[in-house]
Amino acid sequence: MSVEMQNQNLLNRVLAEIRARRGEFEVKRHVPRDMVEQLKQLGVYRAHVPRCFGGDASSPSEFLKLIEAISEADGSTGWVASFGSAALYLAALPRDTLARIYANGPDVAFAGGLYPIQPAERVEGGWRVNGLWKFASGCMGADIIGVGIGTGEGGKPITAVLMSEDVEIVENWEVIGMRGTGSHDTRVKDAFVSDEWTFVRGGVPSVEEPIYQYPSIAYAAQVLAVVNLGIARAALDEVTQMAGGRSSITGAPKMADRAYLRISVAKAEASLRSARAFFYEATDSAWESILRGDGVSVDQTSMLRLAATQVAREGARAVQSAYLLSGTAAIYDGHPMQRYLRDAMVVTQHAFLSEGMYDGAGSVFLGVPPMPGYI
């Protein structure tokens, strides 16, 4: 059996287990560590680790399509897996620090609750860190955890990296959608973090590889937005399967025999596939530019931000369409459409995917300065 077939079989097996256990993840409100270990086997966390530390040197599209596939099985698990992209941030750490992080292999899971930025005390050789941070998705299965600190000296905030055992997890993820992400608060009390274990997100990497030229903030938006591609695919497949089933309890024709439903499904498919094509077209354009040695332009970076926002929202609209077409069956607890709807709407609420991103893209199109932090 070829390596490619072996990898596909492994992916199929893990996806099947995710589907079987996604209800468990919702109840626990996090993806358990044993499932994170299986994500490691898939190569999620080594995808963008430097080659010199055993990384796979995956392209952005390869990683995004993996997250899309995982998200089709379960949005929360896809969201947690998406933080495998954090290797791009971590590459701004000193090379010696990276060597320590990857000393036992490249499969290291990172989680970060970076906001609100907390002031840190400057001490000899580093920082004295205290505070409480929100939205540390995947923290229950993480090996290392980042928290955002202000230096008190102006400039960009920095991320302080700690071992997971040095961070208290405050289990308060009480939400409607994306329940399985375990996006709890994190608390640190009087911890010393040396300068070598801090970095500026989007800072200059200490390792030179093509992936670290990819715009890190734009990529952070992409890896979250792609979750809605997977969720939307699952929702449309669900309504398609329902459409061929039994007739309505009212005696109305089967769903597939109703013209309005066929038209609505076709429109949803067209919109979703169009957004998906734009998304991967923008991704591949930026990547190919890097491989040619041309870097990524402002226009290309803006296109990545726009495509991410569009795919998050078109994915949510496709899920809403599927829900509306599903009839009363979809209103019951336990119906898959309930989870798809709740999860898809959470993706659209992320700050990186807000309505304001259209303003940023429009500014670039029209040649005026976009909002700070957009590019």
C-alpha positions as a printed NumPy array, in Angstrom:
array([[  0.   ,   0.   ,   0.   ],
       [  1.368,   3.422,  -0.959],
       [  2.092,   6.098,   1.638],
       [ -0.653,   8.233,   0.099],
       [ -3.217,   5.452,   0.544],
       [ -2.066,   4.847,   4.103],
       [ -2.485,   8.548,   4.903],
       [ -5.956,   8.595,   3.345],
       [ -6.984,   5.519,   5.333],
       [ -5.737,   7.161,   8.523],
       [ -7.657,  10.341,   7.714],
       [-10.846,   8.372,   7.001],
       [-10.514,   6.454,  10.265],
       [ -9.967,   9.589,  12.355],
       [-12.828,  11.446,  10.651],
       [-15.156,   8.521,  11.338],
       [-14.223,   8.615,  15.02 ],
       [-14.748,  12.384,  15.167],
       [-18.257,  11.981,  13.73 ],
       [-19.016,   9.23 ,  16.228],
       [-17.782,  11.286,  19.188],
       [-18.792,  14.846,  18.35 ],
       [-21.732,  14.645,  20.758],
       [-19.268,  13.679,  23.485],
       [-17.135,  16.73 ,  22.682],
       [-20.189,  18.981,  23.036],
       [-21.059,  17.528,  26.429],
       [-17.474,  17.787,  27.682],
       [-17.159,  21.225,  26.048],
       [-13.702,  20.418,  24.729],
       [-11.92 ,  18.067,  22.364],
       [-10.251,  15.504,  24.668],
       [ -6.516,  14.99 ,  24.712],
       [ -6.782,  11.507,  23.18 ],
       [ -8.412,  13.052,  20.1  ],
       [ -5.751,  15.758,  19.975],
       [ -3.234,  12.91 ,  19.856],
       [ -5.021,  11.542,  16.803],
       [ -4.904,  14.988,  15.194],
       [ -1.176,  14.861,  15.781],
       [ -1.042,  11.555,  13.915],
       [ -2.747,  13.27 ,  10.971],
       [  0.077,  15.804,  10.88 ],
       [ -2.047,  18.761,  11.954],
       [  0.502,  20.206,  14.363],
       [  3.627,  19.449,  12.354],
       [  2.264,  20.822,   9.084],
       [  4.067,  24.177,   9.367],
       [  6.813,  23.34 ,  11.863],
       [ 10.259,  24.163,  10.411],
       [ 11.774,  21.356,   8.349],
       [ 14.875,  21.411,  10.53 ],
       [ 12.712,  20.364,  13.483],
       [ 10.855,  17.616,  11.625],
       [  8.03 ,  19.656,  10.108],
       [  6.156,  18.62 ,   6.966],
       [  6.502,  21.9  ,   5.027],
       [  2.86 ,  21.698,   3.928],
       [  1.533,  24.412,   1.641],
       [ -1.263,  26.69 ,   2.936],
       [ -3.826,  24.994,   0.668],
       [ -2.832,  21.526,   1.88 ],
       [ -3.311,  22.553,   5.496],
       [ -6.555,  24.44 ,   4.84 ],
       [ -8.078,  21.48 ,   2.997],
       [ -7.185,  19.232,   5.92 ],
       [ -8.958,  21.592,   8.33 ],
       [-11.918,  21.746,   5.939],
       [-12.201,  17.943,   5.964],
       [-12.004,  17.781,   9.772],
       [-14.614,  20.555,  10.06 ],
       [-17.014,  18.632,   7.847],
       [-16.886,  15.884,  10.481],
       [-17.185,  18.36 ,  13.372],
       [-16.799,  22.136,  13.43 ],
       [-15.374,  22.282,  16.947],
       [-12.669,  19.739,  16.167],
       [-11.815,  21.614,  12.977],
       [-11.526,  24.845,  14.958],
       [ -9.17 ,  23.245,  17.472],
       [ -7.122,  21.649,  14.683],
       [ -6.813,  24.999,  12.914],
       [ -4.406,  26.16 ,  15.601],
       [ -1.818,  23.888,  14.046],
       [ -1.171,  27.008,  11.98 ],
       [  0.28 ,  28.65 ,  15.111],
       [  3.695,  27.325,  14.085],
       [  3.837,  30.459,  11.907],
       [  3.622,  32.622,  15.022],
       [  6.015,  30.486,  17.01 ],
       [  8.65 ,  30.806,  14.284],
       [  9.293,  34.315,  15.639],
       [ 10.76 ,  32.726,  18.781],
       [ 14.558,  32.374,  18.962],
       [ 15.892,  29.287,  17.219],
       [ 17.206,  27.84 ,  20.502],
       [ 13.727,  28.146,  22.033],
       [ 12.184,  26.382,  19.044],
       [ 14.742,  23.6  ,  19.472],
       [ 13.553,  23.123,  23.05 ],
       [  9.875,  23.168,  22.043],
       [ 10.423,  20.518,  19.36 ],
       [ 13.067,  18.505,  21.233],
       [ 10.733,  15.491,  21.438],
       [  9.27 ,  15.886,  17.962],
       [  7.265,  18.36 ,  15.884],
       [  3.794,  17.354,  17.093],
       [  3.305,  20.141,  19.623],
       [ -0.196,  21.547,  20.211],
       [ -0.392,  25.278,  20.931],
       [ -3.329,  27.237,  22.323],
       [ -3.496,  30.941,  22.969],
       [ -5.742,  33.184,  24.992],
       [ -4.138,  36.467,  23.986],
       [ -6.803,  38.978,  25.047],
       [ -7.393,  41.109,  26.951],
       [ -3.747,  42.177,  26.95 ],
       [ -2.455,  42.142,  30.522],
       [  0.345,  44.354,  31.841],
       [  3.5  ,  42.484,  32.785],
       [  6.31 ,  43.51 ,  35.113],
       [  9.749,  43.824,  33.558],
       [ 12.32 ,  41.858,  35.571],
       [ 15.861,  40.787,  34.856],
       [ 15.892,  38.486,  31.828],
       [ 12.174,  38.499,  31.196],
       [  8.717,  39.246,  32.555],
       [  6.665,  38.585,  35.66 ],
       [  3.264,  37.578,  34.296],
       [ -0.126,  37.702,  36.003],
       [ -3.623,  37.881,  34.594],
       [ -6.725,  36.318,  33.107],
       [ -7.238,  35.779,  29.375],
       [-10.26 ,  34.714,  27.327],
       [-10.962,  32.408,  24.383],
       [ -8.082,  29.918,  24.668],
       [ -9.561,  27.463,  22.148],
       [ -8.088,  23.982,  22.485],
       [ -6.383,  24.742,  25.788],
       [ -7.55 ,  21.473,  27.368],
       [ -5.385,  19.475,  24.973],
       [ -2.516,  21.923,  24.47 ],
       [  1.14 ,  21.288,  25.241],
       [  2.057,  24.977,  25.354],
       [ -0.14 ,  28.03 ,  25.896],
       [  0.405,  31.656,  24.914],
       [ -0.928,  34.712,  26.732],
       [ -0.858,  38.342,  25.606],
       [  1.107,  40.864,  27.646],
       [  1.781,  44.571,  27.354],
       [  5.289,  45.81 ,  27.941],
       [  4.324,  49.246,  29.183],
       [  6.759,  50.664,  26.639],
       [  4.348,  51.154,  23.729],
       [  4.493,  49.152,  20.528],
       [  2.841,  45.864,  19.756],
       [  1.816,  43.48 ,  22.534],
       [  3.837,  40.313,  22.868],
       [  2.898,  36.715,  23.459],
       [  4.418,  34.93 ,  26.422],
       [  4.661,  31.145,  25.977],
       [  4.27 ,  28.832,  28.961],
       [  4.043,  25.095,  29.496],
       [  0.437,  24.013,  29.9  ],
       [  1.054,  22.843,  33.465],
       [  1.983,  26.42 ,  34.409],
       [ -1.377,  27.79 ,  33.289],
       [ -4.665,  27.422,  35.167],
       [ -7.668,  26.706,  32.954],
       [-10.862,  28.347,  34.179],
       [-13.612,  26.126,  32.745],
       [-16.302,  28.64 ,  31.849],
       [-17.021,  27.973,  28.16 ],
       [-20.807,  28.279,  28.421],
       [-21.958,  28.998,  24.871],
       [-24.508,  27.869,  22.291],
       [-22.233,  27.114,  19.337],
       [-18.739,  25.664,  19.002],
       [-19.176,  24.082,  22.404],
       [-16.494,  21.48 ,  21.809],
       [-13.687,  23.994,  21.291],
       [-13.053,  24.347,  25.016],
       [-12.359,  28.075,  24.593],
       [-12.035,  28.601,  28.325],
       [-10.333,  31.432,  30.184],
       [ -6.741,  30.938,  31.254],
       [ -5.114,  32.335,  34.38 ],
       [ -1.444,  32.824,  35.204],
       [ -0.231,  33.74 ,  38.679],
       [  3.192,  35.228,  39.289],
       [  4.974,  33.286,  36.523],
       [  8.398,  34.225,  35.223],
       [  8.686,  34.106,  31.427],
       [ 12.129,  34.74 ,  29.993],
       [ 12.589,  36.962,  26.952],
       [ 13.502,  33.888,  24.91 ],
       [  9.956,  32.582,  25.37 ],
       [  8.19 ,  35.683,  24.063],
       [  7.408,  36.89 ,  20.558],
       [  5.442,  39.472,  18.62 ],
       [  2.681,  37.868,  16.57 ],
       [  3.647,  38.326,  12.951],
       [  7.23 ,  39.113,  13.977],
       [ 10.295,  38.237,  11.923],
       [ 10.831,  34.45 ,  12.003],
       [ 14.134,  33.028,  13.181],
       [ 13.934,  30.298,  10.524],
       [ 13.924,  30.963,   6.786],
       [ 11.368,  28.825,   4.976],
       [  8.73 ,  29.835,   2.395],
       [  5.744,  29.323,   4.679],
       [  7.006,  31.999,   7.079],
       [  6.689,  34.618,   4.337],
       [  2.953,  33.967,   4.187],
       [  0.993,  36.79 ,   5.917],
       [  0.396,  35.382,   9.382],
       [ -2.609,  37.499,  10.413],
       [ -4.372,  36.844,   7.105],
       [ -3.639,  33.15 ,   7.573],
       [ -5.091,  33.25 ,  11.077],
       [ -8.334,  34.471,   9.518],
       [ -8.213,  31.816,   6.8  ],
       [ -7.778,  28.827,   9.093],
       [-10.862,  29.882,  11.055],
       [-12.973,  30.798,   8.037],
       [-12.33 ,  27.451,   6.34 ],
       [-14.159,  25.754,   9.207],
       [-17.403,  27.084,   7.736],
       [-16.623,  25.453,   4.393],
       [-16.59 ,  22.096,   6.141],
       [-19.708,  22.781,   8.209],
       [-21.603,  24.027,   5.152],
       [-20.613,  20.964,   3.149],
       [-21.948,  18.731,   5.915],
       [-25.207,  20.719,   6.141],
       [-25.895,  20.615,   2.399],
       [-25.11 ,  16.904,   2.277],
       [-27.507,  16.392,   5.186],
       [-30.423,  18.149,   3.472],
       [-29.675,  16.281,   0.233],
       [-29.887,  12.986,   2.101],
       [-33.106,  14.066,   3.814],
       [-34.642,  15.08 ,   0.49 ],
       [-34.647,  11.538,  -0.806],
       [-36.345,  10.118,   2.273],
       [-39.95 ,   9.529,   3.253],
       [-42.862,  11.774,   2.325],
       [-44.067,  14.564,   4.594],
       [-46.369,  13.665,   7.484],
       [-48.861,  16.111,   5.938],
       [-48.985,  14.106,   2.714],
       [-46.989,  16.679,   0.749],
       [-44.539,  15.428,  -1.901],
       [-41.111,  14.21 ,  -0.891],
       [-38.622,  17.031,  -0.449],
       [-36.77 ,  16.177,  -3.654],
       [-40.018,  16.495,  -5.622],
       [-40.499,  20.139,  -4.613],
       [-39.214,  22.673,  -7.141],
       [-38.479,  25.366,  -4.551],
       [-36.212,  22.977,  -2.651],
       [-34.293,  21.898,  -5.755],
       [-33.788,  25.556,  -6.724],
       [-32.652,  26.535,  -3.227],
       [-30.166,  23.661,  -2.974],
       [-28.723,  24.527,  -6.387],
       [-28.317,  28.199,  -5.434],
       [-26.669,  27.314,  -2.129],
       [-24.252,  24.936,  -3.869],
       [-23.369,  27.573,  -6.481],
       [-22.719,  30.271,  -3.872],
       [-20.678,  28.017,  -1.605],
       [-18.564,  26.568,  -4.402],
       [-17.936,  30.052,  -5.83 ],
       [-16.721,  31.337,  -2.46 ],
       [-14.572,  28.224,  -2.02 ],
       [-12.967,  28.707,  -5.445],
       [-12.188,  32.364,  -4.625],
       [-10.747,  31.312,  -1.274],
       [ -8.296,  28.769,  -2.683],
       [ -7.505,  30.924,  -5.723],
       [ -6.353,  33.746,  -3.414],
       [ -4.412,  31.256,  -1.277],
       [ -2.59 ,  29.672,  -4.201],
       [ -1.845,  33.046,  -5.78 ],
       [ -0.065,  34.255,  -2.639],
       [  1.796,  30.974,  -2.192],
       [  2.978,  30.821,  -5.792],
       [  4.214,  34.39 ,  -5.502],
       [  6.294,  33.396,  -2.477],
       [  7.748,  30.375,  -4.275],
       [  8.731,  32.623,  -7.203],
       [ 10.629,  34.847,  -4.804],
       [  8.258,  37.792,  -5.198],
       [  6.79 ,  37.776,  -1.692],
       [  3.165,  38.725,  -1.042],
       [  1.847,  42.125,  -2.082],
       [ -0.58 ,  44.328,  -0.183],
       [ -3.231,  43.537,  -2.787],
       [ -2.7  ,  39.794,  -2.357],
       [ -2.846,  40.05 ,   1.436],
       [ -6.065,  42.03 ,   1.207],
       [ -7.503,  39.415,  -1.126],
       [ -6.734,  36.731,   1.475],
       [ -8.611,  38.742,   4.114],
       [-11.559,  39.338,   1.786],
       [-11.766,  35.706,   0.66 ],
       [-11.675,  34.506,   4.281],
       [-14.503,  36.822,   5.312],
       [-16.559,  35.89 ,   2.274],
       [-16.176,  32.144,   2.733],
       [-17.1  ,  32.373,   6.429],
       [-20.3  ,  34.218,   5.584],
       [-21.242,  32.221,   2.499],
       [-20.693,  29.057,   4.519],
       [-23.05 ,  30.361,   7.209],
       [-25.641,  31.315,   4.584],
       [-25.456,  27.831,   3.058],
       [-26.068,  26.314,   6.489],
       [-29.023,  28.64 ,   7.083],
       [-30.48 ,  27.621,   3.718],
       [-30.08 ,  23.944,   4.56 ],
       [-31.749,  24.475,   7.929],
       [-34.727,  26.319,   6.435],
       [-35.203,  23.54 ,   3.878],
       [-35.081,  20.787,   6.497],
       [-38.507,  21.461,   7.954],
       [-39.633,  20.557,  11.445],
       [-37.194,  17.648,  11.716],
       [-34.364,  20.16 ,  12.203],
       [-35.879,  21.777,  15.305],
       [-35.329,  18.743,  17.535],
       [-32.446,  18.377,  19.962],
       [-29.867,  16.005,  18.553],
       [-30.587,  16.707,  14.893],
       [-27.277,  17.413,  13.081],
       [-28.671,  20.592,  11.548],
       [-28.922,  22.152,  14.997],
       [-25.187,  21.795,  15.533],
       [-24.317,  22.981,  12.033],
       [-26.412,  26.117,  12.463],
       [-25.076,  27.007,  15.9  ],
       [-21.452,  26.364,  14.981],
       [-21.518,  28.18 ,  11.642],
       [-22.874,  31.357,  13.188],
       [-20.086,  31.432,  15.781],
       [-17.447,  31.461,  13.029],
       [-18.902,  34.674,  11.577],
       [-18.589,  36.424,  14.951],
       [-14.786,  36.226,  15.117],
       [-13.105,  39.641,  14.961],
       [-10.885,  38.513,  12.059],
       [-14.02 ,  37.77 ,  10.002],
       [-16.225,  40.718,  10.919],
       [-18.147,  42.972,   8.556],
       [-15.363,  45.522,   8.943],
       [-13.076,  43.361,   6.8  ],
       [-15.098,  44.402,   3.763],
       [-14.244,  48.005,   4.594],
       [-10.562,  47.101,   4.698],
       [-10.743,  45.34 ,   1.342],
       [-12.684,  48.211,  -0.201],
       [-10.055,  50.654,   1.047],
       [ -7.295,  48.69 ,  -0.659],
       [ -9.315,  48.46 ,  -3.887],
       [ -9.817,  52.241,  -3.863],
       [ -6.272,  53.135,  -2.875],
       [ -6.968,  54.614,   0.545],
       [ -5.358,  53.48 ,   3.834],
       [ -7.245,  50.541,   5.393],
       [ -7.986,  50.239,   9.095],
       [ -4.963,  49.564,  11.348],
       [ -4.09 ,  45.887,  11.566],
       [ -5.899,  44.916,   8.363],
       [ -2.696,  44.351,   6.37 ]])
